[in-house]
Amino acid sequence: MSTEVKERYSDADLAEFKSLIQAKISKAQEQLELYRSAYMNDGNNGTDDTSPTFKAFEEGSETMSKEANSQLAIRQEKFIRDLRNALVRIESKTFGICRVTGKLIAKERLKLVPHATLSIEAKNLQR
């Protein structure tokens, strides 16, 4: 009976990915706060004394802007959650292993998309 030894990234590689991911989480949280503050902003841009027509355009624009910021905030929250999950995989030393093929995900891909759980090969199979 042979035991399959899974290839994995070295502890040094994992430490490098960990610091990269922590930096991305920090940046993403700053961005999320900007989206949230833009969403929570009352939007009063000093248009009280302008014509009613402009006021109607302003309110419509404000609603669209709040919806857009809300969607951006939701996406940013998911991104942060995915990055945190990647940190968990680093701790369990399963980071960078494709969940479909079981092979290592290319280092270049992980540097660009550190929360990736699929290799390019597996991603292409999904199409």
N, C-alpha and C positions, 0 to 999 in steps of 0.2 A: 504494500500500500504506500503510494507516494504522497507526500504532503506538498501541496502547491505553495510555493513561496511567491507572494505577491510583491511585485516591484513597487517601490515607493520612493518619494523624495527624501533626501538626507535631512537630518536634523538642522543642518546649516541652511539648506534650501527652505525648510519649513519656517525657520526663524526669519529669513529674508522675506518670505511671503507674509508672515505675521505682521512685520512692521509696515509693509506695503498696505496691507488690509486695514490696519489700525489708522494709518494716515488717511486712507480713503473714507473710513467711517467718520473720522473727525471732520473732514471736508464736507461730507454728505450731511452731517448733522448741522453744520453751519448753514448750508444751503436750505435744509428743511426749515430751520428757524426763519430764514428770509421769506420762504413761501408762506409759512404760518403767519408771520407778522403782516405780510402783504394781504393775506386773506382776512385777517382780523381787523385791518385798518378800516376806519369808517369811510375812507374815500373822499372826504370833504376837501376838495382842491380849491376852495375859495370861489366857487361858481355861483354862490347864493345871489349875487347882484347882477348876474348876466341874464340874458334872455331865456324865457321858458323853453324855447326850442333847443338851445344849447344844453340846458339842464336835462332834457329828456335824452339827448344823445349821451351825455355824461353818465346818466344812471344806467343806460343800456350797456355802455362800455364797462362801467364798474361791475355790473352783474357778470358779464362775460369774463372779466378779469378775475373776479372772485372764483368763478367756476374753473377757470384755467389754473389758477394758483392752487385750488383744492385738488385738482387732478395731479398737478406736479407734486404736491405734498404727499399724496397717496403713493405715487410711483417712487418717490424718494424714500418713504418709509419701508416699502418692499425691498428696495435696493439695500438699505441699511440692514434689514433682517437677513437678506441673502449673504451679505458680508459677514454678519455675526455668525451665521451658520457655517461659513467657511472657516472662521476661527475655531469653531467646535471641531470641525474635521481636522484642522491642524493639530489640536490637542489630542485627538484620537489617532493621529498619524494616518488618516485615510484621505487627507487633502490631495487633490490632483489626480485622483484615480477615477477614471470614467465609470459612471454607474451602469453603463450598458456593456462596454467591451471589457472592463476590468484593467485596461491598459492605462499607462500614464498619459495625462493630458499634456500637450506640448508646453514647455516653460514659457514660450513667447505668448501663447494664448492666455495662460494664467496671469502673466504680467499685465495684459490688457484687460482681461475679464477674470479677476481673481476669484469670483464666486462661481465660475463655471463648474458644472458637474458632468459635462459631456465633452468628449473629444470631438474634433471636427468630423472625424469619420462617423461617429454615432449621430452627430447633429445632422449630417447629410442624409443618413438613413431615415430620419424623421420626415423628410420632405416628400 
